[in-house]
Amino acid sequence: MESGEETRQYKVWDSLNSEEGVDQFQLLEDKIDNLIEMIKSLKKEKESFAEKFQIQEEKLADLTKEVDGLKSGRDKAKQRILSLLEKMEQITE
């Protein structure tokens, strides 16, 4: 004699063998395929962003060096102007 649990298992198995069950498996398979494609796409996008980020980091480093060089040049020019002003003051005294 079959218990209630065994009867439920047979009903589940029978429903899986029916056309509706096959449709459910097809639906699940389609969803999994879509997820796999989405994951692949996101991985490519992540790699692209990582490359772009690296390029921006390099540009930032170059610009930082350039700014430091410009500041240094400005400070040197300022010192030369101050030195020239001091020399001019000595002449006018």
VENJOGI-V298122 format. One record per residue. RES is the residue in one letter. SS is DSSP state (h for helix, s for strand, l for the rest). PSI is psi as a letter, one per 30 degrees, with the letter a starting at -180 (none if undefined). Layout:
# VENJOGI-V298122
res: (RES;RES)
ss: (SS;SS)
psi: (PSI;PSI)
This chain:
# VENJOGI-V298122
res: (M;E;S;G;E;E;T;R;Q;Y;K;V;W;D;S;L;N;S;E;E;G;V;D;Q;F;Q;L;L;E;D;K;I;D;N;L;I;E;M;I;K;S;L;K;K;E;K;E;S;F;A;E;K;F;Q;I;Q;E;E;K;L;A;D;L;T;K;E;V;D;G;L;K;S;G;R;D;K;A;K;Q;R;I;L;S;L;L;E;K;M;E;Q;I;T;E)
ss: (l;l;l;h;h;h;h;h;h;h;h;h;h;h;h;h;h;l;h;h;h;h;h;h;h;h;h;h;h;h;h;h;h;h;h;h;h;h;h;h;h;h;h;h;h;h;h;h;h;h;h;h;h;h;h;h;h;h;h;h;h;h;h;h;h;h;h;h;h;h;h;h;h;h;h;h;h;h;h;h;h;h;h;h;h;h;h;h;h;h;h;h;l)
psi: (k;k;l;e;e;e;e;e;e;e;e;e;e;e;e;f;f;l;e;e;e;e;e;e;e;e;e;e;e;e;e;e;e;e;e;e;e;e;e;e;e;e;e;e;e;e;e;e;e;e;e;e;e;e;e;e;e;e;e;e;e;e;e;e;e;e;e;e;e;e;e;e;e;e;e;e;e;e;e;e;e;e;e;e;e;e;e;e;e;e;e;f;none)
